[in-house]
Amino acid sequence: MKKLALLTLSALVASTLMAADGAALYKKCAGCHGAKGEKKALGKSAPIAGWDKAKLVEALKGYKAGTRNVYGMGMLMKGQVASLSDADIEALAEYISKLK
């Protein structure tokens, strides 16, 4: 019984540690979008602060798939989001959606 409890606890700790951290992921974005999503990235895009999570997820997945090219930023953004998992995208979108 103790082994089962220890195994369960270990799995919970591991899943928590592996959970995507939107704030940490956003650090890569802040250089162009600003600390609070308030900037027009490279002077072109609309500020992303205030976007709802669903819109952000759709945009990030579109850039990752190479099907989105707003303000001519498609290729640049594709490279930025290429390594993000679906969980990363969800966490990042959740974080950005709360920026004000």
C-alpha positions in Angstrom: 0.0 0.0 0.0 2.8 2.4 0.8 4.4 1.7 -2.6 1.2 2.6 -4.3 0.8 5.8 -2.3 4.4 6.8 -3.0 4.0 6.0 -6.7 0.8 8.1 -6.9 2.5 11.0 -5.1 5.5 10.8 -7.4 3.3 10.9 -10.4 1.5 14.0 -9.1 4.7 15.8 -8.4 6.1 14.9 -11.8 3.0 16.1 -13.6 3.1 19.4 -11.7 6.7 20.0 -12.5 6.1 19.2 -16.1 3.1 21.4 -16.5 3.6 24.3 -18.8 4.4 27.6 -17.2 2.8 30.4 -19.2 4.8 33.1 -17.5 8.1 31.4 -18.2 7.1 30.7 -21.8 6.1 34.4 -22.3 9.6 35.6 -21.5 10.5 34.6 -25.1 7.6 36.8 -26.4 8.2 39.8 -24.2 11.1 41.2 -26.3 8.7 42.0 -29.2 5.3 42.1 -27.5 6.3 43.9 -24.3 6.2 42.7 -20.7 2.5 43.0 -20.6 1.6 42.4 -24.3 1.2 46.2 -24.8 3.6 46.7 -27.8 3.1 46.3 -31.5 5.6 43.6 -32.2 8.3 45.0 -34.5 6.0 48.0 -35.0 3.6 45.9 -37.0 1.2 43.7 -35.1 -1.7 44.7 -32.8 -0.9 44.6 -29.1 -2.0 41.1 -27.8 -2.9 42.2 -24.2 -6.6 41.7 -23.7 -7.1 39.0 -26.3 -9.2 36.1 -25.1 -7.6 32.7 -24.6 -9.5 31.1 -27.6 -8.3 33.7 -30.0 -4.7 33.4 -28.7 -4.8 29.6 -29.0 -6.2 29.8 -32.6 -3.5 32.4 -33.6 -0.6 30.4 -32.0 -1.7 27.1 -33.6 -2.2 28.9 -36.9 1.4 30.3 -36.8 2.7 26.9 -35.8 0.9 25.2 -38.7 2.1 27.9 -41.1 -1.5 28.8 -42.0 -1.5 32.3 -40.4 0.4 35.3 -41.8 -0.9 38.4 -40.2 1.1 41.6 -40.8 3.6 39.5 -42.8 4.8 37.9 -39.5 3.9 34.3 -40.4 7.3 32.9 -40.9 8.9 34.7 -38.0 6.1 33.6 -35.6 6.2 30.0 -37.0 9.8 29.8 -35.9 8.9 31.3 -32.5 6.2 28.7 -31.8 7.5 25.7 -33.6 8.7 24.0 -30.4 5.6 24.7 -28.3 3.4 21.7 -27.5 -0.4 22.0 -27.3 -0.1 22.2 -23.5 2.5 25.0 -23.9 0.2 26.9 -26.2 -2.7 26.5 -23.8 -0.6 27.7 -20.9 0.8 30.6 -22.9 -2.6 31.7 -24.1 -4.0 31.5 -20.6 -1.1 33.7 -19.3 -1.4 36.3 -22.1 -5.2 36.5 -21.8 -4.7 37.8 -18.3 -2.3 40.6 -19.2 -3.6 44.1 -18.9 
